[in-house]
Amino acid sequence: MSAAATTGNRTALGLSAPVLVGGAFVLSTVVNICFQVAEILFTDKDPYRSEGPVESIQSIALVGGIGLVLALAVALPLAGKPARARVGAIVLGVLALVSVPVFWSGAPAVLGAAAAWLAGLAKGGQPQTGAARAFGIIGFVVAVLVIVASFVGPLASALFN
């Protein structure tokens, strides 16, 4: 099965909205927390040191959770109304870009995935055009990059330290 399905002359991802947004949350925020827990379990470093795993778990959970709540608070009421979903896709796409400095939390991935959902990139979504479509694509790209960074950063750190 291909990763994209064609709807008329538009292409949508082969993922449903819950899988897209939930997957972004799990593959960024939850994975980052798991890497921090692994550091506690498998290293002799003090977990309570400044900027150590305990502090990281707290900040990742807080900021990532806020990102998820914000994404769902914006997306859920707007998803069924194409005109409003258009505005929501732009707002969430902008929020995904603005939140990139806190990529370690996973919040940009969730916000970007929600923007992609409202832009009609998820399976069964109403495809948007113009700025809404562009911000949905930008949001999806941000989500993918944050997910990649969630794995590459900790793995590179483990291998090279």
C-alpha atoms as one frame of an Amber mdcrd trajectory, in Angstrom:
protein
   0.000   0.000   0.000   1.344   3.423  -0.857   1.916   6.214   1.665  -0.317
   8.563  -0.295  -3.768   8.127  -1.744  -5.068  10.178  -4.639  -8.348  12.051
  -4.150  -9.402  13.497  -7.498  -6.445  15.591  -8.577  -5.130  16.067  -5.018
  -2.929  13.789  -2.958  -3.665  12.949   0.688  -1.524  11.044   3.150  -2.642
   7.506   3.834  -2.975   8.290   7.552  -6.120   9.175   9.459  -6.130  12.367
  11.525  -5.846  10.582  14.912  -2.918   8.503  13.657  -1.230  11.574  12.164
  -1.506  13.754  15.285  -1.193  10.941  17.831   1.732   9.441  15.964   3.522
  12.792  15.896   3.027  13.073  19.669   4.254   9.551  20.369   7.199   9.702
  17.955   8.427  13.029  19.311   7.325  13.757  22.883   6.940  10.207  24.191
  10.112   9.006  22.458  12.084  11.899  23.978  10.784  10.991  27.429  11.727
   7.337  26.818  15.269   8.347  25.881  15.527  10.320  29.134  14.241   7.352
  31.148  16.788   5.142  29.373  19.543   7.526  30.429  18.418   7.188  34.037
  18.270   3.397  33.807  21.388   2.663  31.785  23.976   5.267  32.805  25.699
   6.164  36.049  25.195   9.909  35.556  23.286  11.824  38.230  19.694  12.085
  36.950  19.040  15.131  39.151  21.932  17.207  37.782  21.204  20.544  36.152
  19.560  19.934  32.755  19.652  16.207  33.483  17.062  13.598  32.615  14.667
  14.403  35.454  14.489  18.095  34.491  14.248  17.105  30.840  11.350  14.715
  31.468   9.472  17.451  33.319  10.002  20.079  30.624   9.352  17.708  27.705
   6.125  16.466  29.296   4.919  19.967  30.140   5.689  21.688  26.823   4.791
  18.641  24.703   1.513  18.228  26.593   0.667  21.900  26.126   1.400  21.508
  22.409  -0.953  18.518  22.164  -3.750  20.250  24.096  -3.362  23.419  22.002
  -3.350  21.489  18.719  -6.466  19.536  19.649  -8.227  22.601  21.096  -7.781
  24.394  17.781  -8.252  21.459  15.398 -11.188  19.511  16.833 -13.799  22.290
  16.645 -12.659  23.350  13.171 -12.154  19.977  11.477 -15.697  19.524  10.178
 -16.033  22.989   8.676 -13.834  23.509   5.587 -13.834  27.327   5.757 -12.805
  27.284   9.404 -10.373  24.405   8.886  -8.601  26.629   6.372  -7.936  29.270
   9.054  -7.009  26.587  11.583  -4.450  25.077   9.204  -2.784  28.466   8.790
  -2.794  29.192  12.533  -1.425  25.763  13.445   1.164  25.911  10.660   2.398
  29.259  11.961   2.463  27.903  15.530   4.467  24.891  14.354   7.049  27.224
  12.798   7.162  29.578  15.774   7.583  26.685  18.213  10.571  25.153  16.395
  12.987  26.456  19.083  11.337  24.036  21.531  11.630  21.104  19.097  12.942
  18.896  21.916   9.425  18.886  23.418   7.684  17.509  20.339   5.213  20.416
  20.357   6.111  21.593  16.821   5.530  18.070  15.495   2.045  17.879  16.994
   1.122  21.392  15.872   2.464  20.666  12.380   0.584  17.371  12.162  -2.636
  19.114  13.203  -2.021  21.776  10.540  -1.594  19.016   7.958  -4.844  17.431
   9.151  -6.833  20.662   8.801  -5.231  21.333   5.421  -6.792  18.103   4.207
  -3.615  16.043   4.029  -4.998  13.293   6.280  -7.078  10.438   4.910 -10.684
  11.498   4.474  -9.878  15.194   4.918 -11.258  18.018   2.800  -8.261  19.201
   0.718  -7.586  22.906   1.124  -5.924  25.216  -1.382  -3.719  28.285  -1.196
  -2.150  29.365   2.086  -3.982  26.687   4.084  -2.518  23.956   1.891   0.943
  25.535   2.047   0.893  25.774   5.849  -0.387  22.196   6.048   2.570  21.019
   3.984   4.970  23.176   6.019   3.457  21.760   9.204   3.914  18.215   7.931
   7.551  18.915   7.037   8.157  20.423  10.494   6.562  17.336  12.076   8.795
  14.972  10.105  11.945  16.969  10.880  11.147  17.098  14.603  10.483  13.355
  14.653  13.802  12.695  12.903  15.579  15.004  15.373  13.914  13.140  18.254
  15.713   9.975  17.213  18.943  11.302  15.713  19.886  13.617  18.583  19.752
  11.097  21.438  21.252   8.312  19.329  24.147  10.514  18.194  24.673  11.632
  21.775  24.768   8.020  22.986  27.161   6.947  20.253  29.587   9.846  20.481
  29.729  10.456  24.248
